[in-house]
Amino acid sequence: MKILDNGICSISSLQASGYKEGKYGVSILYHENSTAAAVYTQNKVYAAPIDITRKHLENGKISAVIINSGNANCYTKEDGMKKGLELAQLVADTLDIPVEDVATASTGVIGRQMPMDIIKPVAEESLKRLGNSRECASCAADVIRTTDLVSKECAVESTLNDGTVFRVAGMCKGSGMIAPNMGTMLAFIVTDLEMDKDTLQDAIRDSVQKSFNMVVVDGDESTNDTALLMSTNDVKGAVDDNFYEALNYVCTNLAKKIAKDGEGATKLIEVVCDGADSYDDAVVVAKSIVSSSLVKTAVAGADPNWGRIISAMGYSGVDFDPDNVSISIGSGDDNVVIVDKGTVTTYDDPEKLEAAENLMQKDELIIRVDLHEGKESATAYGCDLTYDYVRINAEYTT
C-alpha cells in the first residue's frame, strides 16, 4: 500500500472544492453517476440533511455531495428540510444533474435555522472553485472544520490480487461530541474501484465499526454523523481483501486524527484490549476504558492510575477474572507493565512507577490490557479530558 499526498483529489476524476466566510463554510464533491452508500448517527434526534441523503441514496446512485459547516440544520422542522433541499437544488442546477443525485451533510450549532442569505452565496462560490488539485482537496477538507484545530485527510493506492491498481481517499471532520456510534463527525471516502451499492454498504458499515465507532472523545453522540463511501467506478477489478484493507486503513487513520484533535486534547490515547474471549468483549472493554472520564483526566495529569483502568474494565459488563488481568502503559517502542496478572508491579519498584509516569507525559499513549481469557483483540481511540474541553463547550454557542 502506497500513501498518497493529494488528499481526496487523489481520485483523479473527482472534483472537489471548499469556500468559507466567517464561520460558514461549504465543500462540494462531484463525480457524475457514482455509486454510494452511507451510515449515520443512531441518535433518535437527527438532522434534516440525513433525511435528505437517506432518500437520495435509496437507489445507490449519486453525483455530488454538499457539506456545510456553521449550522447543523438539526431540530429545524420543515424549514430545515426546505433549506437543505434548496442547497441540493442549487448544486443540481449548477452541475446540470438531478437533485436526487445530490447528498447533503451539515455540521455546527443545533436548533438554529440555516442562514440562507449567508450560506447560499458561500455555496455558489464553492461551486465555482471545483477542480482536481492539492489546493481543491485541502480547501474541501479545511472549510468543514468547526472546533477542529486541523483538517483531516488520508489517501492510499493499492493493488488487488488480480493486479488491478486502485485508490481510496478520504476526508473527515470531528473534534467534540465524539462517542461510540460515531460522533459529531462527517466522513467522505471515495474509491475509483467499481462496486455496486450493496458491496459499498457492507464495506462502509464494517469499516466504520472498526474505526470511527471505536473513537471516544467525550461520550456525547451527535445528531449529524454521516460516513459516506462513494465509488467513481473508473477502475474495473475483482474486489478482494486488499480493498477492505485499504479502506480500513483510511478510515482508521482518519479516526485516529479525530481522537488526537479532540476538543481541548493534549494527548492521543490508544486502548488495546488483548486476550478477550470474543471480539465483542474486547471492543466493550476497550471502549469502556477510553470512555472513562477518570481515565481521561488521569492521562491529562500524567498519572498512571491503574485503579481507574481496572475500574472501567469492571463496569464494562464483560465477564473476566480481575486477578488475572495485566495492564501496561506504553508510547512508541517503550512499555511498562504496571499490573502483571493481578499483581501491581509499581508498589515495590519506584523506578517502574517513575518510568510509567514519564511515559504518561508523551503526546501519544498506549494503554494495553490483557484479560488472559482468549485470543481476541480490539483497539479503541480517544484523548485526554482537559480544562480546555470545558471552556470550549461552555462557550460553544456564544
N, C-alpha and C positions, 0 to 999 in steps of 0.2 A: 504494500500500500504506500502510495506516494502522497505526501502532504502538499497541497496547493496553496498559493498565496493570493488568489484573485477573488476570495470570498464567494458569494452566491453567484457572481458572474463567471465563476469557473465553468459553469454550464454555458457554452459559447452561444447557444441560440436563445438564451433567456435575456430579456431586457429588465433592468431594474432602475429605480430612481428614488430619491428622497429629497424633501424640502421642508424647512421648518421656519416658522415665525413665532418668536417668543416661546411659549411652552407647547404650542400646537404644531405637530409635525405630521406629514403624510408620506408613506412609502408605497410604491407600486411595483408589483412583479407582473411580467407579461410574457406569455408564450401561448400563441393561439392553439386551440384544440389539444390541450394537455389532458392527462388523466390525473385524478387527485382523490385523496381520502384524508380524513381528519379524525382526531379525538378531541374531546372538550372537557371542560370542568364538570365535576359531578355535583357541584353546588346547585341546590334547588332554585336559587336566585341566580339567573344567568342573563347575560346582556343581549340586546337586540341583534348585534352582528352575528352571534352564534345561531340565532333563529334563521337569519338570512342565509348564512353559509350552509347550515344543515340542509335547507331546502334546495339551494343551488347545487349542492354536491350529490343529490339523490341519484343522478344518472352517471356519476363518476367523471363528468367532463367539466373542465374549467379552462379559462383563457387568461384570467387576470385576478390579482388579489390587491385590494386596497386596505392599507393598515393606517390607522390614525392614532396619534398619541395626544395626551392632554385632556381627553374626555373618554370615559368608559362606555358611554351610551348604554348605561345599565340602570334599571329601575326608572325608566323614562317613558313607559307605557307606549301608546300608539304613536305618539310623536317621535319616539326613538326609532321605531321601525320605519316610519316615513323618511326620516332624515338619513338613516343608514341606507335605505334603498335609493334615496336621492344621490348619495355619493356613488353607489354602484352604477346608477344610470349615467352619471357624469363620465365614469370610466368607459362604460359601454358605448356611449355616443362618440367619445373622443377616439376610441380604438376601433369603432365600427364592428362591434361584437354584440351578441345578445346579452341583456342584463342578467339572464340566468347563468351566464358563464363567468360572472364576477363574484368572487368570495370577499367577505368583509371581516375585519378584525379591529378592535378598539382597545385602548388602554388609557387609564387616567382616573380621574375622580368619578366616583359612583353617585348617581342621583341628580346629576345636573344635565339639562338639555344640551344637545350639541349646538355650539355657536356657529351656525352655518355661514354667517356673514364673515367669519374668520377662516373656518376650515375649508370651505369650498374654494376660495382663491388659492389657498395653500395646495390643495389637491390639483387644481388646474396648473399651477406652476410645476408641481412634481411630474405631472403627465408630460409636460414639455421637455423634461430632462431625461426621459427614458433612453437607456443605452446599455451597452455591454462593455464595461471597463472597470478598472480597480476603483476609480472615483465613484462610479454609479453604485457599485456594491457597498462601498464604505458609507455613502450617504444613506442608502436604504437601511443599513443596519444601525446607523447613528441616530436618525431622527425619530425612531420609535422608542428611544430611551425615555424613561420617566425619572425615577430616582436612581437608575443605573449610573454608575460612575464611568463605565466603559461600554463600548459596543461589543457584541459577541458574534463571532463568525468562525466557521470551520469548513474546509473543503478537502476532499481526497480523490485520488484516482486509483483504481484497482483493476484487476483482470479476472474474468470468470474462468472456470475450468476449461471452457472451450476456446480460450484465447481472446475473447472479446474484451476490449478495454472500455471501461465505463467510469463515470464520475458521480459523486454525491457531494452536494454543497448545502450549507445551511446558515441561517442567522436566527438569533432569538433575542428577546429582551426579558429581563426579570431580575428583581433585586429584593423586593419585600412582598409580603403576603404569599410566601412560598411555603407550601406544605405538601405532604403526601397527597397524591392525586393532582399533580402539577401545582400551580400556584398562580400569582399574577405574572404569568409568563405567556408569551406568544412565540411560537417557533415555526419556521418555514423552511422545509427541507426540499431540495429539488434534485432529481437524478435524471440523467439522459437515457437511462436504460428503460426499454419498453416494458410496461407492465399493465395488466388490467386492474380495474378498481378493487376487486376482491383481494388480489395479491397485495396491492398497496395498503388496503385497510388492515389486513393481518400484519403486515410489516410495521406500520406505524404504531399499531396498538401494542405489539410485542416489544418494540424498541423503546417506546415511552415507559413501559413498565420497568425496564431495566435501567433507565436513565433519568428522565425528568421526574418520574414518580418516586425516585429514590433521593430526591433533594428536599431538605427541610431547612428553611431559614428561620421562620418564626411560628409555624404551626397554624397559620391562618390560610384557609383555602379561598381563592378569589372567585370572581363571577365571570371572568372573561377568558379563561385559559383556553388556548387553542394550539394544537400542534398539527400542522398540515404537511402532508407529503405529496409532492407533485412530480409527475413524470412527463418530460417533453417528448418521449418516445422516439428520440433520434437514433438510438443505438439498439440493434436487434441482437438478442442473445438469450441463452437458456439461463434463467435466474437460478442461482445456486447459493450455497452458504457464503461465498465470497461477497455477494451483495449485502447479505444481512450483517456480515462482519463490518463492512464499510459503513453501513447505515448506523449500526450500534456505536461505532467509533465516533462518528459525527455527533450523534445525539448525546453520548456520554461526555464528549469534550465540551459541548455547549452547556450541559447540565452542571458540570464542574465549574464553568465560568460563572454561572448564576450563583452557585454556592459561594464562590470566592468573592463575588461582588455583592453579597448580602448587605442590606442596609446597615450602615454603621460598623460593618465587619472589619476585623483586622487579620483574621486567620481563617484559612480553609480547613475544615475537618473532614477527614475520610474515615468512616467507621466500617471495619471489616468484621463480619461475624463468620468464623470458621467452625467446623465440627458440629454442625447442626444435623438433626435427624432428617429434616426436609428443607428444601429450598425456601418454602413459605415461612418456616420457623426462622431461618437465617434472615430473611427480609424483615420480619416483625421485630426481631431483636436489634438489628442494625438501625432500623428506623426509630425504635424506642430510645436508643442511646442518643442518636443525633438530634432527636426532637426535644430532649430534656433541657429545660431552661437552666437547671442546676449544673448539668454537664457543660452547657454552653458558657455559663458565667465562670465556671472553673477554668475553662480554656482561655477565656478573656483575661483571667487573673494569673495564668500560667501555673495553676495549682493541679498537680497530678492526683486528684482526689478519686481514688479507685472506688470509694464508697458510693459516690454519686453514680458511677458507671454500673456497678453491680445492682444498685437500687433500681435504675432504669431498666435493666435486664429483668429484674424480678417482677416488675409490674407489667411487663410486656404481654403476659398471658401464655408465654411459651413454657412448656414443662422441661426443666433441666435440673441437675444437681449442683447447687451453688458451691458445694465443697469440692467440685471437680473442675471449676472454671479457671481459665488463665486469661490474664489481661496484660497487654503491653502498650507502651507509648513509643511512637516512632516518628521519624522525619527523615526523608531521603533514605540513605543506607543505614542510618543509626536506629537502634531499637533497644528499649529497656523493658524487661519483664517485671511488672510491679506486683502481679499476683500469679503464682505458679501452682496450678491445680488446687486452688483454695487456700494456699498459704501466701500471706503478704510478705514480700521479699524486702520491702524497704524499712521494716521495723528495726532490723538488726544490721542494716547495711546503709549507713548515711551517704556513702559515695553513690550508691544506686539511686537513692532519693534525689540527690543533687543532679545526677545525670538526667533523671526524668524531668526535673524542674527546668533544666537547661533546654531540653527538647521541647518543652511546652512553650518556650519563648519563640519558637520558629513560626514563620508565616504559614507553613503548610504542615499539618499534623495528621498522623495516622493513629487511630485507636483501634487496636485489634483484640478481639475477644475470641476465645476458643471454648465451645461448650463441651467438647470431647464426648459428643453423643452420636455423631455420624460423620458423613463426608461432604455435606452440602455447605455452600458458602454464598454470601451476598454482601454487597457493598452499598452503603448509603453516603450521601454527601451533605454537608452543612457548613455552618460558620459559627463563630463565637457571638455572644449576645453582649453588647456594649451599651454604655451610656448614650452614645450617638444614635442607636436604634430608637430609643425612647424620644430623643429630641426630634429626629426626622419625622416620626409618626405623630408626635404631639402637635407638629406644625403643618401637617400634610395639606389640609385644605385652606390654610391661611397664608 
